[in-house]
Amino acid sequence: MPSPSEPGSGRVADAVAGHWADRLAPAAARPYLRLARIERPIGWWLLLLPCWWSAALAAIAAGTPGPHPGHLVLFLIGAVAMRGAGSTYNDIADRRLDAQVERTRSRPLPSGQVTTKQAAAFLVAQALVGLAVLLQFNAAAILVGMLSLAPVAIYPFMKRVMPMPQAVLGLAFSWGALMGWVAVFGRLDPPALWLYAGTICWVVGYDTIYAVQDIEDDEIVGIHSSARLFGARLRLAVGLCYAGTAALFVPALLGAGAGPLGWLGLALFAGHLAGQVMRLSERDGARALALFRSNRNAGLILFAGLAADALWQGLH
């Protein structure tokens, strides 16, 4: 009998054990839920949080008492759908590489749980949900949202040709930092651009931590990653990425007119990132995964500070 990490078991080695997707969902649906990484919400959280930051920052600049609730809900739905679509697309592009890596060879495509055509159809269905969400915004936001497809499309192939593919992931996963602002103002202004630049640094930092899990397998099959590139200087490199995040967020908050609560949120966020760097170890994959996942809490801290600041300023 195959073990849970072997392709024949129908389980995925890097999936969350005991999740409802394995316990309660119909057997035929489980491979698709795994393609969408439904049991790992950290992915859509990290896609969503820059949207929420941007919405809160726009609320501060506009003088409204908090970010637009409807926008927050739409961003949530869109993040879940587009994270699933992006993960499915990535698995289609990486299906042969995934078959060579211990952590990923039991995923639905390399293990034969679904065909490439079935995965492609599922990708289209998720993308249509994302499109339906995007069409609820103004024309400028729709255009900006459509432009995000460029870095999304090329990212899976960058790990084959460039030493730090996380930079391209940063371009894609940070796009929400533009969306919340343009959804309110119908244009892009310097605070949104500073927020986007800082978020790119954040993504490169946390995905470098994530890549620590795969250093050995990546070295064997020739996949590039920032964790491999930085090597023994991993902690320094992630620290510089996170320092860049905090530094670039400063002009974003200044430009939007943030008050004390917004700055407190940024300070606590920066402190959380510093704590990650202090606990990071070059070859400890389990700790790296925990630190990577902790970025949801870091992002929520910043959002809480910005949203509270918008509320306070909007009511006074």
N, C-alpha and C positions, 0 to 999 in steps of 0.2 A: 504493500500500500504506500503511495507517495506521501511524503511529508507535506505540511502546509505550505512550504516554500517552493515545492516542485511544481512544474507546469501541469502535470496530470491531476493535481489535487483540486483544481478549480479555485484555489486561493492565491492571493498575491502577497509576496513576501514583505513588501514595504507598506502594505495596507494596515490600518488600525485594527488590531485583533478584537473580536467580539462586537464589532459595530453592527447596527441594525441592518446595514446593507447586506451583511452576510447572514444575519439571523432571521430577518423578517421579510425582506424583499423576495419576490418570485425568482426562482433560479435563472430564468431566461433574462431577467433584468439586471442581474448582478454584474455581468461583465461591462455593461454600459455605465452603471453607477461607478464602477472602478475606473473606467475611462475618464469620467468626469471628476474623479477624485472626491466623490461625495462624502467619503468617510474622513477626509482630511480638509476640514474647513479653513485651515490656516491659509491656503492658497487664495481663496476668495476674500478672506479678511485682508490680506496684504494688497490685493487689487482694489478693494473697497476703501480702505483707510485714506489714501491720498484724495479720493473723491470727496470724502467727508471733511478732510482738512480744508480742501479748497472751498467747499460750500460754506464752512464756518468762517474762513478767512474773508470770503466775499460778503458774508453777513455783517462782519465787523466793518468792512469798508462801506457797505451800503447803509449802515446804521439801523439794521433790522434786529429785532430781539431773537436772535438765534437763526440757524440755517433753515432753509425751506424744508418742512417735513416731507412734502411730496417728492422733492428732489432726493432726499436721503433714502426714501423707500425705493425709488426708481434706480438709484445707484446700487442699492443692495441686490435687487433682482438682476440688474445688468451684470454686476460683478460675479454672481453665482453662475449665470449663463455663460458669460464670456470666459471665465476661468475654466469651466468645463469644456468649452469649445477649444480654448487654447491648449489644454492638457490633451484633448483628443487629437488635435492637429500635431502636437509634439510627439505623441505616441505613434502616429502614422509615419511621421518623418524619421523617427528613431527606432522603428521596430527591429531593424537588423542589429543596430548597436545595443539595444536593450537585451537582445538575446545573448549577448556576450558578457553582461554584467550581472553578478549574483543577485543584487538587490532588485533588479528590474526584469529578469528573464521570465518571471512568472506572471507578468502583466498580461492583460487580455490578448493583445495582438501577437507578441512573440510566442505566447503559449498556445495560440490557436483557439482561444475561447470565442473570438469573433474574427470575421474576415476583414480585410482592408476596405472592401466596399461597404460592409455594414458599419464600420467605424466612420467612414466618410459620410454616410447618410445621417448618422447621429450627430456628427460635426455640423452639418447643414441645419439640422433641426435646432440645435442650441444657438447657432449664429442667428437664426431667424428670431428667436426670443430676444437676443441682444439688440437686433435691429428694431424690433417693435418698441423696446424701451427707448432707444436712441431717438426715435421719431417723435417722442413726446416732448422733446426739448426744442429750443429755438433753432433757426436755420444755421447760425454760426456754430452752435454746439454740435449740430448734426455733422457739419463739415469737419470740425476738429475731431469728432469721434471717428469718422470714417478714415481720417489720416492715420489713426493709430494702427490700422491694419498693416501698414508697411513694416514697422519693426517686428510686429507679431509674426508676419509671414517669413521673415528671414532669420529670426532667432534660432530655430532648431538646427540650422545648417552652420551657424557660426562656430559651434564647438568643434567643428572639423577643421576650421581654417584660421581662427584667430586665438591668440593665447588667453584672452580674457573675454569670453562670450557674455559674461555677466553684464558687460557694458551695454550690449544690445538689449538684454533682458531689462536693464534699467530704463532704457528708452520706452519700452513697451509697458512695463508694470507701473511706471510713474505717470502715465498719461492722465489718470484721474485728477492729478494735481492741476491740470488745465481745465478739466471738465466742470468742476463745481463753480469756478469763477465765470467761465464763458456762459454757463447756463443762467447766471444771474444778470450779467452785464452785456452779453451778446458780443463781447470782444475779449481779447487777451491783453492784459496790462502787466507792467513789471512785477507786481507782487506774485501773480500766478506763475510767471516765468522763473522767478527766484525759487518759488516753492517746487516747481518741476525740477530745476537743477539740483536742489538739495535732496529731493526724493530719489533722483537717480543715484546719488551717492549712498543713500540708505539702502536701496535695492542691491547695489553692488556689494555693500558690506554684509547684509544678511544672507545673500545668496552665496557669498564666499564661505560663510560659516556653514551653510547647508552642504556645500560641495566637499567639505572635509570628510563626509561619510563615504565618498566614492573615490578618494585619492588613489588607493591601491588599484582598484579596477580600472579607473581612468588611465592610469599609467600603462596598464597591460594592453588595453585596446586602442590607446592613442587618442583619447578624448581630452580636449583642452578644458581647463577651468582656471579661475583665478586662485583657487586653493593650491593647485599644482604650481602655478606661476609664482606665487608668493613664498611657498615653501616654509622655511624656518622663519621668515619675516611675516608670517601670517597675522600674528597679533598686531604688529605695527601697521600693516596694510589696512586691516579692518578698522583699527583705531583712527587712521587718517581718513578713511571713508566716512566714518561716523562723525569725526570732527568737521569734515566738510559739510555734512548734512546740517549740523547745528549752525555752522557759520553762514551757510546760504539761506537758512530759514530766518536769520536776523533781518536782512533787508525786506524779506517777504512780510514779516510782521510789522516792521516799521512803515512800509509802504501802505499797508492796509489800515494803519492807525490802531494797532493792538494796544490794549491796556494791561494793567497788572496781572489779571487772571490769565491772559494769553501768554505773557512772558513766564509766568509760573509754570504753565503747561509745558512750554518749551524747555525750561530748566529741568523739570522732572523727567521729561522725555530724554534729554541729553544725559542725565544721570543714569537712567536705565541703560542706555547704549554703552556708557562707560563701564557699567557693571558687567555687561556681556563680554566686553573686551578683556576685562580682568580675569574672567573665568574661562576664557577660550583656551583650548589645548589643540595642538596641531594634529594629533592622531587619535583623539577621543571622539569617535563618531557619535556615540550616544549623547554625550554632553553637547556636541555641536547641534544635534537635532533639537534638543531641549532649548538651547539658546536661540536657535532660529525661530522656533515656535513662540518664544517669549516676545517677539516683535509685535505680535497682536496686542499685548498688554501695553507695550511702549506706545504704539500708535493710538490706542484708545485714551491713554493719558493725555497725549497732545490734543486729540480731538476734544476731550472733555474741557481742557483749558481754553481752547479757542471758542468752543460753543458757549461756555459759561461767560467768557468775555463779551461775546456778541450779545448774549442775553442781558448782561449787566449794563452794557453801554446803550443797548436799544431801549431799555426801560428808564434810563436816567438822562 
